[in-house]
């Protein structure tokens, strides 16, 4: 899947993996996000992903040059999940749209766990 941005001199194709990498780096910078989560559906196990595999916690769908992003995250203990989600949505929407030129239709956030940070 690739998004396309058309300019005066040609078309730019943006791979979903590139969008996922950028969106993931923006997401982990948000207050209250510990990291991205990988979910093993078979065992029901949630695992915190390291920075090099951050895109496994994000699903990017491109349909008619519009994006839908699904984030599987682990949040910090003691913070408002609503506030963290609102912050994540606004930061990711602004920065990804600014970078790619593609419009975001929907951002879904799945909180897979809560962790205490030392």
Wavefront OBJ file of the C-alpha trace (Angstrom):
o trace
v 0.000 0.000 0.000
v 1.310 3.402 -0.901
v -0.051 6.888 -0.635
v 0.439 9.264 -3.529
v 0.918 13.002 -3.494
v 0.723 14.720 -6.862
v 2.831 17.788 -7.587
v 3.462 19.946 -10.635
v 6.494 17.881 -11.624
v 5.206 14.367 -10.868
v 3.882 11.995 -8.248
v 5.383 11.074 -4.893
v 4.703 7.582 -3.536
v 4.902 7.095 0.235
v 5.075 3.558 1.603
v 2.885 2.619 4.577
v 5.979 1.340 6.430
v 7.611 4.788 6.192
v 4.465 6.404 7.557
v 4.361 3.849 10.392
v 7.998 4.544 11.327
v 7.437 8.276 11.486
v 4.108 7.976 13.328
v 5.726 5.610 15.833
v 8.579 7.991 16.551
v 6.087 10.821 17.074
v 3.935 8.632 19.336
v 6.711 7.584 21.723
v 7.619 11.257 22.234
v 4.123 11.965 23.601
v 3.680 12.384 27.352
v 2.341 9.254 29.034
v 3.297 6.791 26.298
v 5.756 4.155 27.529
v 6.022 2.528 24.120
v 4.332 0.541 21.406
v 2.900 -2.904 22.103
v 2.958 -6.134 20.170
v -0.010 -8.378 20.858
v 0.133 -12.137 20.448
v -3.527 -12.893 19.792
v -3.074 -16.633 20.242
v -1.641 -16.365 23.751
v -3.102 -12.994 24.712
v 0.387 -11.761 25.620
v 1.298 -8.093 25.296
v 4.964 -7.212 24.816
v 6.650 -3.806 24.936
v 8.489 -3.238 21.667
v 11.989 -1.834 21.421
v 12.688 1.193 19.203
v 13.950 -0.892 16.276
v 10.653 -2.801 15.984
v 8.288 0.066 16.780
v 6.274 -0.304 13.570
v 4.827 -3.661 14.657
v 2.605 -1.745 17.087
v 1.172 0.439 14.320
v -1.103 -0.471 11.444
v -1.376 1.995 8.558
v -4.227 1.693 6.063
v -4.248 3.868 2.953
v -7.526 4.130 1.071
v -8.168 6.802 -1.568
v -5.049 8.674 -0.383
v -6.500 8.972 3.133
v -4.872 7.371 6.159
v -6.216 5.320 9.031
v -3.713 4.671 11.818
v -4.102 2.039 14.546
v -1.792 2.374 17.555
v -1.285 -0.388 20.130
v 0.314 1.406 23.078
v 1.392 0.943 26.658
v 0.740 3.957 28.883
v 2.318 5.188 32.106
v 0.644 4.299 35.380
v -1.192 7.199 37.012
v -1.821 9.352 33.951
v -5.201 10.055 32.407
v -5.654 7.716 29.453
v -8.034 10.234 27.869
v -5.432 13.009 28.115
v -2.689 10.765 26.715
v -4.942 9.676 23.824
v -5.945 13.263 23.001
v -2.290 14.340 23.041
v -1.260 11.397 20.854
v -4.020 12.042 18.327
v -3.318 15.764 17.983
v 0.481 15.361 17.711
v 0.377 12.465 15.255
v -2.349 14.032 13.109
v -0.508 17.336 12.777
v 2.981 15.929 12.201
v 2.052 13.080 9.839
v -0.203 15.279 7.706
v 2.516 17.929 7.595
v 5.195 15.414 6.558
v 3.236 13.380 4.017
v 0.648 15.784 2.628
v -1.938 13.006 3.082
v -5.047 13.541 5.181
v -5.766 11.332 8.201
v -9.316 10.026 8.406
v -9.081 8.186 11.684
v -6.635 7.379 14.477
v -7.551 4.403 16.646
v -5.724 3.883 19.932
v -5.701 0.518 21.669
v -4.272 0.656 25.194
v -2.727 -2.774 25.663
v -1.196 -2.222 29.070
v -0.115 0.092 31.860
v 3.436 0.268 33.220
v 4.996 1.935 36.222
v 7.956 4.093 35.200
v 10.834 4.540 37.644
l 1 2 3 4 5 6 7 8 9 10 11 12 13 14 15 16 17 18 19 20 21 22 23 24 25 26 27 28 29 30 31 32 33 34 35 36 37 38 39 40 41 42 43 44 45 46 47 48 49 50 51 52 53 54 55 56 57 58 59 60 61 62 63 64 65 66 67 68 69 70 71 72 73 74 75 76 77 78 79 80 81 82 83 84 85 86 87 88 89 90 91 92 93 94 95 96 97 98 99 100 101 102 103 104 105 106 107 108 109 110 111 112 113 114 115 116 117 118
